Amino acid sequence: MAAVMAAYGRNDLRNIRRDSLLVGVSLGPLGYALAMWFVPALTRYLDDEYDFDLTPYHTVIVSGFVLIAPCAVLGFICAMILIDEKDQRTLAALRVTPAPPMSYPLYRAVTTTLATAASLTVALWLTFLVPAHLIITAIPITILCGMNATLVGLTLAALARNKVEGMALARAVGGVLVGLPLVPYFFDDNSYMLLFGILPTYWPAKAYWEAADGGTTWPYILFGAVYCGLLCWWFLRRLGRQKN
């Protein structure tokens, strides 16, 4: 199994290196983190010119740009690689090899989760807006974000028949999963905001808001992980059953 995983890894590196789009997209979390360097200047500008204090909204800005948006970006990379493998009938070819048919989609899910968690932890540090103790507290949240990136990748790969359809779906899915989960931040006292929990990316965002306020995060991380895990498993099985 280790040799199979190593072969998958080498194939990934070849796919990413030969596709400039994937190389550019993979740097997305770094770009979001660097964009946060302008937040202090923007905060001072709004305070000086409009007497508006942006500081209370730094938490939702960081959660939106550094945690949630990369779920869609890195999930898109996962989806494009999976769709490319479908086009090349790699998944069908695996059925006549000793490798278990589910090994490749499962490998893709695990590597996407871990790579996303690692890149988001580094991105949080690069913002210089997040204190060290909050970065450490947020590590389980970045893993949950990684699961969400995997879910995006599996969803697009399972539903799209080719890369063009995958890109179109990515725009629609990205808009829903990135923007809407941030709405409850502005109405946090309203219990109806939990209805946004139908969106998997709501749970890591909510957990991060709680962590930033010194609250309890594990119920949101646990429920989000179970919910996202079940959705990932359903799309993983659907992808594994596809003929090509």
C-alpha positions as CSV (number, residue, x, y, z in Angstrom):
1,M,0.0,0.0,0.0
2,A,2.9,2.4,0.8
3,A,4.3,1.9,-2.7
4,V,0.8,2.6,-4.2
5,M,0.6,5.8,-2.2
6,A,4.1,6.9,-3.2
7,A,3.1,6.3,-6.9
8,Y,0.0,8.4,-6.4
9,G,2.1,11.2,-4.9
10,R,4.6,11.2,-7.8
11,N,1.7,11.4,-10.2
12,D,0.3,14.4,-8.3
13,L,3.5,16.3,-8.6
14,R,3.7,15.7,-12.3
15,N,0.0,16.8,-12.8
16,I,0.5,20.0,-10.8
17,R,3.8,20.9,-12.4
18,R,2.5,20.6,-15.9
19,D,-0.6,22.7,-15.2
20,S,0.2,26.4,-14.6
21,L,-3.4,27.0,-13.5
22,L,-3.1,24.5,-10.7
23,V,0.3,25.9,-9.6
24,G,-1.3,29.4,-9.4
25,V,-4.4,28.3,-7.6
26,S,-2.3,26.3,-5.1
27,L,-0.7,29.6,-4.0
28,G,-4.2,31.0,-3.2
29,P,-4.0,30.6,0.6
30,L,-0.6,32.4,0.6
31,G,-2.2,35.3,-1.4
32,Y,-5.1,35.6,1.0
33,A,-2.7,35.7,3.9
34,L,-0.6,38.4,2.3
35,A,-3.7,40.4,1.5
36,M,-4.3,40.6,5.3
37,W,-1.2,42.8,5.6
38,F,-3.3,45.6,4.3
39,V,-6.0,45.2,7.0
40,P,-4.3,47.4,9.6
41,A,-3.8,50.2,7.1
42,L,-7.4,49.9,6.0
43,T,-8.5,49.9,9.7
44,R,-6.6,53.2,10.3
45,Y,-8.0,54.7,7.1
46,L,-11.6,54.0,7.9
47,D,-11.1,55.2,11.4
48,D,-9.5,58.5,10.3
49,E,-11.8,59.2,7.4
50,Y,-15.2,57.8,8.5
51,D,-14.8,57.3,12.2
52,F,-15.5,53.6,11.7
53,D,-13.7,51.0,13.8
54,L,-13.0,47.9,11.7
55,T,-11.1,46.1,14.5
56,P,-14.2,44.1,15.8
57,Y,-14.5,42.6,12.3
58,H,-10.9,41.4,11.9
59,T,-12.1,38.0,13.2
60,V,-14.7,37.5,10.5
61,I,-12.3,38.9,7.8
62,V,-9.6,36.4,8.8
63,S,-12.1,33.5,9.0
64,G,-13.5,34.4,5.6
65,F,-10.3,35.0,3.6
66,V,-7.8,32.8,5.4
67,L,-9.9,29.8,6.5
68,I,-13.0,29.4,4.4
69,A,-12.1,30.8,1.0
70,P,-9.1,28.4,0.7
71,C,-11.5,25.5,1.2
72,A,-13.0,26.3,-2.2
73,V,-9.6,27.1,-3.8
74,L,-7.8,23.9,-2.6
75,G,-10.9,21.8,-3.1
76,F,-10.9,23.0,-6.7
77,I,-7.4,21.7,-7.2
78,C,-8.5,18.3,-5.8
79,A,-11.4,18.3,-8.1
80,M,-9.4,19.2,-11.2
81,I,-6.9,16.4,-10.5
82,L,-9.7,13.9,-9.9
83,I,-11.6,14.9,-13.1
84,D,-8.3,14.7,-15.1
85,E,-7.9,11.2,-13.8
86,K,-11.5,10.4,-14.8
87,D,-10.8,11.7,-18.3
88,Q,-7.7,9.5,-18.5
89,R,-9.8,6.6,-17.2
90,T,-7.3,6.1,-14.4
91,L,-10.0,5.1,-11.9
92,A,-11.3,2.5,-14.3
93,A,-7.8,1.2,-14.9
94,L,-7.3,0.8,-11.1
95,R,-10.0,-1.8,-11.0
96,V,-7.8,-4.3,-12.9
97,T,-4.7,-3.6,-10.7
98,P,-4.0,-5.1,-7.2
99,A,-4.7,-1.6,-5.7
100,P,-8.1,-1.4,-4.0
101,P,-10.5,0.7,-6.2
102,M,-11.2,3.1,-3.4
103,S,-7.5,3.6,-2.6
104,Y,-7.0,6.5,-5.0
105,P,-10.1,8.6,-4.1
106,L,-9.3,7.9,-0.4
107,Y,-5.7,9.0,-0.9
108,R,-6.9,12.1,-2.6
109,A,-9.2,12.9,0.4
110,V,-6.5,12.4,3.0
111,T,-3.8,14.4,1.2
112,T,-6.1,17.3,0.5
113,T,-7.2,17.4,4.1
114,L,-3.6,17.4,5.4
115,A,-2.2,19.8,2.8
116,T,-5.0,22.2,3.4
117,A,-4.6,22.1,7.2
118,A,-0.9,22.7,6.9
119,S,-1.2,25.6,4.5
120,L,-3.9,27.3,6.5
121,T,-1.9,27.1,9.7
122,V,1.0,28.8,7.9
123,A,-1.4,31.3,6.3
124,L,-2.8,32.2,9.8
125,W,0.7,32.9,11.0
126,L,1.6,35.0,7.9
127,T,-1.3,37.3,8.5
128,F,0.3,38.8,11.6
129,L,-3.2,39.4,12.8
130,V,-3.7,36.2,14.7
131,P,-1.9,35.7,18.1
132,A,0.2,32.6,18.6
133,H,-2.1,31.0,21.1
134,L,-5.1,31.3,18.7
135,I,-3.1,29.8,15.9
136,I,-2.4,26.7,18.1
137,T,-6.1,26.6,19.1
138,A,-7.1,26.8,15.5
139,I,-5.1,23.7,14.3
140,P,-8.2,21.4,14.7
141,I,-10.2,24.0,12.9
142,T,-7.7,24.0,10.0
143,I,-8.1,20.2,9.8
144,L,-11.9,20.7,9.6
145,C,-11.3,23.2,6.8
146,G,-9.2,20.5,5.1
147,M,-12.2,18.1,5.3
148,N,-14.3,20.9,3.7
149,A,-11.8,21.3,0.9
150,T,-11.9,17.5,0.3
151,L,-15.7,17.7,0.3
152,V,-15.6,20.4,-2.4
153,G,-13.2,18.3,-4.5
154,L,-15.2,15.1,-4.2
155,T,-18.4,17.0,-4.9
156,L,-17.1,18.6,-8.1
157,A,-15.4,15.4,-9.3
158,A,-18.6,13.3,-8.6
159,L,-21.0,15.7,-10.3
160,A,-18.9,17.1,-13.2
161,R,-18.4,15.1,-16.4
162,N,-15.3,17.2,-17.5
163,K,-13.1,20.1,-16.4
164,V,-15.4,22.7,-18.1
165,E,-18.3,21.5,-16.0
166,G,-16.1,21.3,-13.0
167,M,-15.1,25.0,-13.3
168,A,-18.7,26.1,-13.8
169,L,-19.8,24.1,-10.7
170,A,-16.8,25.5,-8.7
171,R,-18.0,29.1,-9.2
172,A,-21.5,28.2,-8.0
173,V,-20.3,26.0,-5.1
174,G,-17.6,28.5,-4.1
175,G,-20.1,31.4,-3.9
176,V,-22.4,29.5,-1.6
177,L,-19.8,27.9,0.7
178,V,-17.6,31.0,1.1
179,G,-20.0,33.9,1.5
180,L,-23.1,32.6,3.2
181,P,-21.4,30.9,6.2
182,L,-20.1,34.3,7.3
183,V,-23.6,35.9,7.6
184,P,-24.3,34.5,11.1
185,Y,-21.3,36.4,12.5
186,F,-23.4,39.6,12.3
187,F,-26.5,38.0,13.9
188,D,-24.7,35.7,16.4
189,D,-27.4,36.1,19.1
190,N,-30.1,34.8,16.8
191,S,-30.6,31.0,17.3
192,Y,-32.0,30.7,13.8
193,M,-28.4,31.3,12.6
194,L,-27.7,27.7,13.3
195,L,-29.8,26.9,10.2
196,F,-26.7,28.0,8.3
197,G,-25.1,24.8,9.6
198,I,-26.5,23.0,6.6
199,L,-23.5,24.6,4.9
200,P,-20.4,22.5,5.9
201,T,-18.1,25.6,5.9
202,Y,-20.3,27.2,8.6
203,W,-18.8,24.9,11.3
204,P,-15.1,25.8,11.0
205,A,-16.0,29.5,10.7
206,K,-18.2,29.3,13.9
207,A,-15.5,27.4,15.7
208,Y,-12.9,30.1,14.8
209,W,-15.2,32.9,16.1
210,E,-15.7,31.0,19.3
211,A,-11.9,30.4,19.6
212,A,-11.2,34.1,19.0
213,D,-13.7,35.0,21.8
214,G,-12.2,32.5,24.2
215,G,-15.2,30.2,24.0
216,T,-15.7,26.5,23.6
217,T,-14.9,25.2,20.1
218,W,-15.1,21.4,20.3
219,P,-18.9,21.1,19.8
220,Y,-18.7,23.0,16.5
221,I,-15.5,21.1,15.4
222,L,-17.0,17.7,16.4
223,F,-20.4,18.3,14.7
224,G,-18.7,19.8,11.7
225,A,-16.3,16.9,11.3
226,V,-19.1,14.3,11.6
227,Y,-21.3,16.2,9.1
228,C,-18.6,16.8,6.6
229,G,-17.2,13.3,7.0
230,L,-20.5,11.8,6.2
231,L,-20.9,14.0,3.1
232,C,-17.3,13.1,2.0
233,W,-18.0,9.4,2.4
234,W,-21.2,9.6,0.4
235,F,-19.5,11.5,-2.5
236,L,-16.4,9.2,-2.2
237,R,-18.6,6.1,-2.7
238,R,-20.4,7.8,-5.6
239,L,-17.1,8.7,-7.2
240,G,-15.8,5.1,-6.6
241,R,-18.8,3.6,-8.4
242,Q,-18.4,5.8,-11.5
243,K,-17.4,3.8,-14.6
244,N,-14.7,6.3,-15.7
